[in-house]
Amino acid sequence: MNYDIFNGDADGIISLLQLRLANPIESELVTGVKRDIQLLEKVNVKSGDRLTVLDISMEKNRYALLDALEVGASVYYADHHRCGDIPQDQHLQAHIDLDANTCTALIIDQLLEGQFHLWAITAAFGDNLIAKAEQLAEKAGLSKDQAEQLNELGTLINYNGYGSKTQDLHFHPANLYLALLKYPNPFDVIADSDSPFYQLKSAYRQDMDKALVIEPSHRSVPLSVFELPNSAWARRISGVYGNYLANQAPDSAHGVLTDNNDGTYTVSLRAPLNNKLGAGDICSQFDTGGGRAAAAGINALAKTELARFIKTVEEFYT
C-alpha cells in the first residue's frame, strides 16, 4: 500500500504535487489542517507499505516512524522542521534541511532537478520565504507581475490550511491537492476561472479585512501581539495574517493569538524576518508547541501562561 502523508499547507501540498506530477502513483492521502502534524500515527502501517512523508516534523512523529520502520515499511521523508535524531535504517530515505531559508517544496525541487520549478517558487511564497522566492523568480526569468501572481497563489493555498478542524477550511487539503494536480504549471491555475484560486481569493479578502482592524494587545520593540476571537474566520486567517505582519515590520517578532474559548490560545509566532531564528525553540518550551526557526506555534497556550510567553519571546529577541 502507498501512503502520501503531507502537511495541509502550501508547502506540504505543493511538495506532494511536484512528486506526483513527476511520478504518478495510486496512494491513500493522509493530511489535515496545518497544525495536524502527528499524521504518521493515523496510518495502520504493514510490512511492505511505502510511505511518503512531507513537511511534518520528524521529531513530532518519531515513535510512529520507528514503528513503521520496525514492521518493514519503507519511508521517504522530506522536511525542514525540527527533526531530532534521524533514525539510521536502510528503509528510510531522509531529506532534511533545517535552513531557515528553505522549505520542503524547495527540497523536493532540488531532488527533481527543477522539473516543476514554478510550483516550488509558489510554495516558497506560500511559506513566507518572500526574499528567497523573489530571488528564484528573477533567476527563472519571471516578470514582477508573474512573481506577484505566484505569491498570491501560494498565499491562498497556505491560507486554506489554517483552522482547528477541516470544517473551518474552504477545501479539505486532500481535495485541494487533487484539484491542483490537474495543473502542471501554476499559471494554469490562475488562468482557469473555475479553479480553487478564485474562491480562495474572495474568501481570503473577507477574512483579512476583519483581521486588519484589530489593534495589538501588546506592543514593544521586539514583539507585537494580536488577539483574534474564537471564530472560523480568525482560525483561517491566523497564519497568513502573521506572515503579513512579519513582512510589514521585519525587525520585530509577531504573535497572533486565537481564542480557543476554553481558557487557551492557539498561537502563531513569527520570528523577525531580519533575524529568522528561535521561533521553534521558543514555542517548544510550552506544552503543545513546536515549529521551525522562522515560524512556529502553540496549539493550546493557557491564558495564565501568556505573560511568560511574552517575556520569553522578548528576552530572546532583545
N, C-alpha and C positions, 0 to 999 in steps of 0.2 A: 504494500500500500504506500502511495506517495502522499505526504502531507506538506502543504505550504503554510508555514506559520509566520505571521508577519504583523508588525505594528499597524494600527489602523490610521496612521497619519500619512502625510505626503511622502515622507522618506520611506516608510515601510511599504506602502502601496507601489510606489514607483520603482523601488528596488526589485520587487517581485515582477512588476510589469516588464522591466528590462530582461530579466532572466527568462520569462516565459515567452516573450517575443522572440528571443534568441533560441529557446529550446522548449517548445510547447509540450506539455505532458498533461495527462489526466491526474488530478490530485484533489484531495479534500482540503478546503480552505479553512484555516483556523486563525481568527482575528477578533478584534473588538474595538472598543473605544481606545483612545490613545493611551490612557493610564492603565489599561488592562494589559499588563506586561508579563504576568506569570502564565503565559499561554501554553508552555510545554506540558504543564501538569493536566491540561484539559484533554490530552491525547492518550488513548489507551494503546501504548506502543507495543508492537510484537516483533519478534525476530524477523529480520529481513525487510522491515519497513525502511523507507527512505524519507528523511525529514530535511526540509529546507527551512532554516530559521533566520529571520531577517529583522534587524532593528529592534531587538529586545535584549535587555541586559542579561549577559551570561551569568553574572553574579546572582541576579534575582531568580534565575532558572536553573541554578547549579544542580540541585538534587534531582530534579526531573531529567536533566541532561544526563547525569551519571546513571540514572535508572534506565534511560533509553539505550545508552551505550552498553550497559551490562546485559540487557536482554538480546543484544545483537543487531540493533538498528544502526544504520549509517546516517550521519548528521553532517550537513553542510551549513555552517554558521557564519553569518556576516553581520558585523555590528560595530558601533562606535561609542557605546555606553560602557560604564564600569563593568569590568569582566571578572575581577578576582583572578584566582589561579586557573589557567586554562588546562583542562584535563589532557593528559598525553594518552591518546588512544588512536589506534590505526583506523578506526571507523569514523573519526572526527576530522573534518576539514574546517579549520577555524581561520577566518579572515577578519581580524580585529584590529582596528586603528582608532586610538583614543585621541588623536589630534583634534583640537577644538575647532579647526577649520575644515573638517571633513564631515561627511555623513555616510550612511550605509549605501545610498544610491551612488555616491561617487566611488566607493569601494567596488561596487558591482560594475560600474562604468570602466574602471581600470581592468578588472578581470575579463570583461567582454571586449576590451580594446576599443572602446568608444563606439560600439555598434549602434547604440541608441543615446548618443551623447546629449541631444537636445532634451530628452527626458531627464537625464541626470542633472542638467542645469536647472530644469524646472524643480526638481526635488531640492536642490541646494537653495533655491529661492524660498521654497516652502519651509525649509528647516531654518530659515532666517540667516543663512550664510550669504548675506547680500553682497558683500565685497567680493567674496570668492566667486559667487555666481556671475556677477558683473564682469569679473576678470575672465572667466571661462567663456561668457557670451561674446565678449570683444574678441577673444582669441579665435572663436568659432566663426567670426565674420558677421555676427548679427548686428543689426542696427539698434539704436537705443529704444526705438519703438518696439522692435521684436523682443528685446530683453525685458521690457516692461510688460509685454503680454505674457511671457513665461513666468515672470514674477507674480502676476495676478493669478495665473492658473495654479501655480504652486501654493500660493497663499490660500486659495479657495479649497484645494484638496486638503490642505492641512487643517483649515478651519472646520471642515466636516468631521474631523476625528475627535473633536473635544466634546465631552459630555460625561455624565456619571453613568449613563447606560445608553445602549444603542438606540433606544426610543427617543433620546434627545436629538439624535442626528438626523440630517435630511436624507442621507443614504447610509445603509449599513456598509461598513468598509469593504466587505467582500463583494457586495453588489456594485459599489463604486469602482473597485478594481476591475470587475468583469466588464463594466460599461466602458472603461478606459482602454481595455485590452484590444478594442477594435481599432485603435488609432496608433499606428507605428510612429507617428510624428505628432508632438503636442500641438502644433499649429493646426492640425486637422480637427482637434477637439474644439478649438476656438472658432474654426470656420463652420462647424456644424451647429446650426441653430437649435437642433434637438438634443445636443449633448448636455451632460450634467453641468457644464460650465455656467450656463445662463441661469439655471435655478439657484445654484450656489451663489452666483454674483448678486442676485437680488436679495437673497436671504442674508448674506454677509453684510450688505449695506444697511439693512434694517437693524441688525444686531449691533453693529459697530456704532451706529448713530446713538443708540441707547447708552453705550459704554462711554462715549466721548463727553457726555455731560457730567460724568461723575468726578467730583473733586477728590484729591488724595486725602486719606485719613491720617497719613503720616508723611512728612517730607523732611529730609535732611540732605546734606551734601552727598553722602554715599548711597542713600536709599530713599525711594518713594514707594509708598504702599497705597493700593487702591482696593476698596472693598465692594464686591458685587453682590447682588441679592440672590436668594435661593430661587432661581427660575431657570427654565431651559435655555432661554436666550443667553443668560450670563454664563452658564456652563459651556455653551457652544463657543462663545467669543473669547473666553478667558485666555487661552494660549496665544492666539494671534493678536489679541489686544496687548498682551505682554510683549510680544515681538514689536508691535507698533510703538509702544512706549520706549522700548530699548533703543529703537532707531531714532526717536526724537531727542533723546538725551543720552548719548553714548558713553558719557563718563560716569553715569550713575547706575546702580543696581535697581531693579524694579520687582516688586512683589504684587501679584494680583491674587486677592483672596476672594473665594466664592463661598458664601454662607451655605453650609450643609443642613441647616435647620435642626441640628442635633447637638449643638454646643461645640462644633468643629468647623474649620475652614478647609476647603481644597485650596492648595497654594501652588501658584506658578511663579517660580523665581527665575529672573533673567540676570546673569552677570553683566557688568558694564561691557558694552561692545568693544571698548578700547582696552579691556582687561578681562578677557574671556577665561577666567579661572574660578574654581571654587564652588560653583553653584551646586554640583552634585555632592561634594564633600559636606557642604553646609546642610543640605536637606537630609543627608544620610544620618545626621546627628539626631534626627527626630523620627519617632515611630512612623512607619508608612512612607518615609521619604527616600528619595534617590534621584538619579539622573546623570547628567554629564557635566563637563566643566562649564559650558556656556549657558545651559538651561536645565533646570531641574524642577522638582515639585514634591509636595507632600499631600497624600490623599486625604488625610484627616488630622489636621493640626488643632489640638484643643485650644479653645479661645483663651484659656488660662496660660497657655504657652506662647501667646503672641508676643508678649514683651521680650521673652527670651529669644524668640526667633529674630525680632528686630535687632536686638543687641548683638546677636551672633553675626548677622549679616553686616551690620555697621562696623563691628570690630574687624571683620575680615577685610573689608574694602577701604578702611581708613589707613 
